[in-house]
Amino acid sequence: MTGNDDSILEYLEERDVALSPRGLDINLEREGIGISYRTINRRLKQLHEKGLVKKVNGDSGWYAISDKGRKYLAEELDASELEDDEN
């Protein structure tokens, strides 16, 4: 888990939205959060593999925070638990 991961998860949770990587890039930039599109795209894939974000509308490429992601942000789930997580 990286600081960028926390920023991405916090943005999705605070606004309770589903966004594409490009939409997240645009909105984070407007907020003054400097994460490149390439990094956002890569980290969303990793966050999805860990179950911290979920795809909405099938494989359309839109992501929302999952219940597991909310637990992580609430510190009910430790990042070390995610390293061994196969889901």
C-alpha positions as a Markdown table, in Angstrom:
| # | Residue | x | y | z |
|---|---|---|---|---|
| 1 | Met | 0.0 | 0.0 | 0.0 |
| 2 | Thr | 1.2 | 3.5 | -0.9 |
| 3 | Gly | 0.3 | 7.0 | 0.0 |
| 4 | Asn | -1.3 | 7.3 | -3.4 |
| 5 | Asp | -3.5 | 4.3 | -2.6 |
| 6 | Asp | -4.8 | 6.1 | 0.5 |
| 7 | Ser | -5.5 | 9.3 | -1.5 |
| 8 | Ile | -7.4 | 7.3 | -4.1 |
| 9 | Leu | -9.4 | 5.4 | -1.6 |
| 10 | Glu | -10.1 | 8.5 | 0.5 |
| 11 | Tyr | -11.3 | 10.4 | -2.6 |
| 12 | Leu | -13.7 | 7.6 | -3.6 |
| 13 | Glu | -15.0 | 7.2 | -0.1 |
| 14 | Glu | -15.5 | 10.9 | 0.8 |
| 15 | Arg | -17.4 | 11.6 | -2.4 |
| 16 | Asp | -19.1 | 8.2 | -2.6 |
| 17 | Val | -18.6 | 8.0 | -6.3 |
| 18 | Ala | -17.6 | 5.6 | -9.1 |
| 19 | Leu | -15.0 | 7.0 | -11.5 |
| 20 | Ser | -12.9 | 5.8 | -14.4 |
| 21 | Pro | -9.1 | 6.2 | -14.1 |
| 22 | Arg | -9.3 | 9.3 | -16.3 |
| 23 | Gly | -12.1 | 10.8 | -14.3 |
| 24 | Leu | -10.2 | 10.2 | -11.0 |
| 25 | Asp | -7.1 | 11.8 | -12.6 |
| 26 | Ile | -9.0 | 14.9 | -13.6 |
| 27 | Asn | -10.8 | 15.2 | -10.2 |
| 28 | Leu | -7.7 | 14.6 | -8.1 |
| 29 | Glu | -5.8 | 17.2 | -10.1 |
| 30 | Arg | -8.6 | 19.7 | -9.5 |
| 31 | Glu | -8.1 | 19.0 | -5.8 |
| 32 | Gly | -4.4 | 19.6 | -6.0 |
| 33 | Ile | -3.5 | 16.0 | -5.5 |
| 34 | Gly | -0.6 | 15.2 | -7.8 |
| 35 | Ile | -0.9 | 11.6 | -8.9 |
| 36 | Ser | -0.2 | 10.8 | -12.6 |
| 37 | Tyr | -2.8 | 9.1 | -14.7 |
| 38 | Arg | -0.4 | 6.2 | -15.3 |
| 39 | Thr | 0.0 | 5.7 | -11.5 |
| 40 | Ile | -3.8 | 6.0 | -10.9 |
| 41 | Asn | -4.4 | 3.4 | -13.6 |
| 42 | Arg | -1.8 | 1.0 | -12.2 |
| 43 | Arg | -2.8 | 1.5 | -8.5 |
| 44 | Leu | -6.6 | 1.0 | -9.3 |
| 45 | Lys | -5.7 | -2.4 | -10.8 |
| 46 | Gln | -3.8 | -3.3 | -7.7 |
| 47 | Leu | -6.5 | -2.0 | -5.3 |
| 48 | His | -9.0 | -4.1 | -7.3 |
| 49 | Glu | -6.9 | -7.2 | -7.0 |
| 50 | Lys | -6.8 | -6.6 | -3.2 |
| 51 | Gly | -10.5 | -6.1 | -3.1 |
| 52 | Leu | -10.3 | -2.5 | -1.9 |
| 53 | Val | -12.1 | -1.1 | -4.9 |
| 54 | Lys | -14.8 | -2.8 | -7.0 |
| 55 | Lys | -15.7 | -2.4 | -10.7 |
| 56 | Val | -19.1 | -1.1 | -11.3 |
| 57 | Asn | -21.1 | -1.9 | -14.4 |
| 58 | Gly | -19.1 | -5.0 | -15.2 |
| 59 | Asp | -15.8 | -4.4 | -16.9 |
| 60 | Ser | -16.6 | -0.8 | -17.9 |
| 61 | Gly | -13.5 | 0.5 | -16.2 |
| 62 | Trp | -15.3 | 2.5 | -13.5 |
| 63 | Tyr | -14.3 | 1.9 | -9.9 |
| 64 | Ala | -15.9 | 2.5 | -6.5 |
| 65 | Ile | -14.6 | 1.9 | -3.0 |
| 66 | Ser | -15.6 | -1.5 | -1.6 |
| 67 | Asp | -16.6 | -2.5 | 1.9 |
| 68 | Lys | -13.1 | -3.9 | 2.4 |
| 69 | Gly | -11.6 | -0.5 | 1.3 |
| 70 | Arg | -13.8 | 1.3 | 3.8 |
| 71 | Lys | -12.6 | -1.1 | 6.5 |
| 72 | Tyr | -9.0 | -0.4 | 5.5 |
| 73 | Leu | -9.5 | 3.4 | 5.8 |
| 74 | Ala | -11.3 | 3.0 | 9.1 |
| 75 | Glu | -8.2 | 1.1 | 10.3 |
| 76 | Glu | -10.2 | -2.0 | 10.9 |
| 77 | Leu | -8.0 | -3.8 | 8.4 |
| 78 | Asp | -4.2 | -3.6 | 8.4 |
| 79 | Ala | -2.2 | -3.3 | 5.2 |
| 80 | Ser | -0.1 | -6.3 | 6.2 |
| 81 | Glu | -3.2 | -8.4 | 6.0 |
| 82 | Leu | -3.6 | -7.5 | 2.4 |
| 83 | Glu | -0.1 | -8.8 | 1.4 |
| 84 | Asp | -1.2 | -12.4 | 2.0 |
| 85 | Asp | -4.7 | -11.9 | 0.6 |
| 86 | Glu | -5.2 | -14.0 | -2.5 |
| 87 | Asn | -8.4 | -12.2 | -3.5 |
